[in-house]
Amino acid sequence: MARLPRQSSGSLSPGQAQYVLDRLIRDRRVNASDLHGYVADMGREISELEERLQQLRSAAGIAEAAAPAEEAAPAVRRGRKPGRKPGRPGRPPGRPPGRPPGRPPGRPGRPPGRPPASAAAVADAPAKVGGKKRGRKAKSAITPEQLASRQLQGRYLALVRRFPATKRLQYAKTAKDRGREAAIKDMSDALKK
């Protein structure tokens, strides 16, 4: 077994970090909304650090030097995305990312295979048009002739796909002139050669 080079504790290469994140997501120890929450927290942490730097600069009497840097990145300084409404703070610091308060632990969202509540209500209520119920159209049984035609068409398509486009035109002309059975026979003979 090949050994990986030993690194100091806590430092991973970018490739190793990506692998670890992929494994955590696959093992369902963390989900994508958690990752997005941590990325969003970066902006909040940057704004807190900038506020602390501003306090230190004002205490030291160098507040003028910080003004150009603040104008360069106003969205990061505020800790909000550009499209958010002003006055709405981000997530409170004690709350874990990606889960609303009071929500039990587990995977977010509705269980798989269950339709949304609104879709279930619409499906139960019969739609009426002009006084008549409207629903799915009943499937009509196909005739034996239709079944034979579809099977023949399937055999024709399966064989014609095995030929290059230049030969396909020849077999299409044969199918049109003499019928699909003749074209199938010609293609089968050509494949046996």
C-alpha positions in Angstrom: 0.0 0.0 0.0 1.4 3.4 -1.0 2.0 5.8 1.8 1.0 9.4 1.5 3.5 12.1 2.5 3.0 13.1 6.1 2.0 16.7 6.6 1.7 18.8 9.7 -1.6 18.4 11.5 -4.4 20.6 10.2 -2.9 21.4 6.8 -4.3 19.7 3.7 -3.4 20.3 0.1 -6.3 21.7 -2.0 -6.8 18.3 -3.7 -6.9 16.5 -0.3 -9.4 19.1 1.0 -11.6 18.6 -2.0 -11.5 14.8 -1.5 -12.4 15.1 2.2 -15.4 17.4 1.3 -16.6 15.0 -1.4 -16.4 12.1 1.1 -18.2 14.0 3.8 -21.0 14.8 1.4 -21.2 11.3 0.0 -21.3 9.8 3.6 -24.0 12.4 4.4 -22.1 13.8 7.3 -22.4 17.2 5.8 -24.7 18.5 3.0 -24.3 21.2 0.3 -26.3 23.7 2.3 -23.9 23.4 5.2 -21.0 24.1 2.8 -22.8 27.1 1.4 -23.5 28.3 5.0 -19.8 28.2 5.8 -18.9 30.1 2.6 -21.5 32.7 3.5 -20.0 32.9 7.0 -16.7 34.0 5.3 -18.3 37.3 4.4 -19.6 37.8 8.0 -16.2 37.0 9.4 -14.5 39.4 7.0 -16.9 42.2 8.0 -16.3 41.5 11.7 -12.5 41.6 11.2 -12.8 44.8 9.2 -14.9 46.4 12.0 -12.3 45.3 14.5 -9.5 46.8 12.3 -11.5 50.0 12.0 -11.9 50.2 15.8 -8.1 49.7 16.2 -7.3 52.3 13.4 -9.6 54.9 15.0 -8.0 54.2 18.4 -4.6 54.7 16.9 -5.7 57.8 15.0 -5.3 56.5 11.5 -9.0 56.3 10.4 -8.4 58.2 7.1 -6.1 55.4 5.7 -8.9 52.8 6.0 -11.4 54.8 3.8 -10.2 53.7 0.4 -10.2 50.0 1.3 -13.7 50.2 2.6 -15.0 51.8 -0.6 -13.3 49.1 -2.7 -15.4 46.2 -1.3 -18.7 47.5 0.2 -20.6 44.1 -0.2 -17.9 42.2 1.8 -17.6 45.0 4.4 -21.4 44.8 5.1 -21.3 41.0 5.2 -24.3 40.7 2.9 -24.7 39.5 -0.7 -25.4 42.4 -3.1 -29.1 41.4 -3.6 -30.1 41.2 0.1 -32.4 43.7 1.7 -30.6 46.3 3.9 -31.1 45.8 7.6 -31.5 42.1 7.5 -28.6 40.5 9.3 -27.1 37.2 8.4 -27.5 34.1 10.5 -27.0 34.6 14.3 -23.5 33.4 15.4 -24.7 30.5 17.6 -27.0 28.9 15.0 -25.6 26.0 12.9 -25.5 26.7 9.1 -28.3 25.5 6.8 -30.9 24.5 9.4 -33.8 26.8 10.6 -34.3 27.0 14.4 -36.5 24.3 15.8 -36.0 21.9 12.9 -35.1 18.3 14.0 -31.8 17.0 12.8 -31.7 15.0 9.6 -31.9 15.6 5.9 -33.7 18.8 5.0 -36.8 18.9 2.7 -39.6 16.4 2.0 -39.0 12.7 1.9 -38.2 11.3 -1.6 -41.1 10.1 -3.6 -43.7 12.2 -1.8 -45.2 15.0 -3.9 -45.4 18.5 -2.5 -48.5 19.2 -0.5 -50.0 21.5 -3.2 -49.5 18.9 -5.9 -51.3 16.2 -3.8 -54.3 18.6 -3.3 -54.5 19.3 -7.0 -54.3 15.6 -7.9 -57.2 14.7 -5.5 -59.5 17.4 -6.7 -61.1 16.4 -10.1 -60.8 19.0 -12.7 -64.1 19.8 -14.5 -64.3 21.3 -17.9 -67.8 22.1 -19.2 -69.4 19.9 -16.5 -67.4 16.8 -17.4 -64.5 15.3 -15.4 -61.2 15.5 -17.0 -58.6 12.9 -16.3 -56.0 10.7 -17.9 -57.0 9.3 -21.3 -57.6 5.6 -21.1 -55.0 3.6 -23.1 -56.6 1.8 -26.0 -55.4 -1.6 -26.9 -53.5 -1.8 -30.2 -54.6 -4.1 -33.0 -52.5 -7.1 -34.0 -51.7 -5.4 -37.3 -50.3 -2.4 -35.4 -48.3 -4.6 -33.1 -46.8 -6.5 -36.1 -46.0 -3.1 -37.8 -44.2 -1.8 -34.7 -42.2 -5.0 -34.3 -41.2 -4.9 -38.0 -40.2 -1.2 -37.6 -38.1 -2.1 -34.6 -36.3 -4.8 -36.5 -35.7 -2.4 -39.4 -34.3 0.4 -37.2 -32.1 -2.0 -35.2 -30.5 -3.2 -38.5 -30.3 0.1 -40.3 -28.3 1.6 -37.4 -25.5 -0.8 -38.0 -24.8 0.7 -41.4 -23.1 4.0 -42.3 -25.2 6.9 -43.4 -24.3 6.4 -47.1 -25.8 2.9 -47.0 -28.8 3.8 -45.0 -30.3 5.8 -47.9 -30.1 2.7 -50.1 -32.0 0.6 -47.6 -34.5 3.4 -46.9 -35.2 3.5 -50.7 -35.6 -0.3 -50.7 -38.1 -0.1 -47.7 -40.1 2.6 -49.5 -40.2 0.8 -52.9 -40.4 -2.9 -52.0 -41.4 -2.8 -48.3 -39.6 -3.1 -45.0 -39.4 -6.9 -45.1 -37.3 -6.7 -48.3 -35.1 -4.0 -46.7 -34.6 -6.2 -43.6 -33.7 -9.2 -45.8 -31.2 -7.2 -47.8 -29.6 -5.8 -44.6 -29.4 -9.2 -43.0 -27.8 -10.6 -46.1 -25.3 -7.8 -46.2 -24.3 -8.3 -42.5 -23.8 -12.0 -43.0 -21.2 -11.4 -45.8 
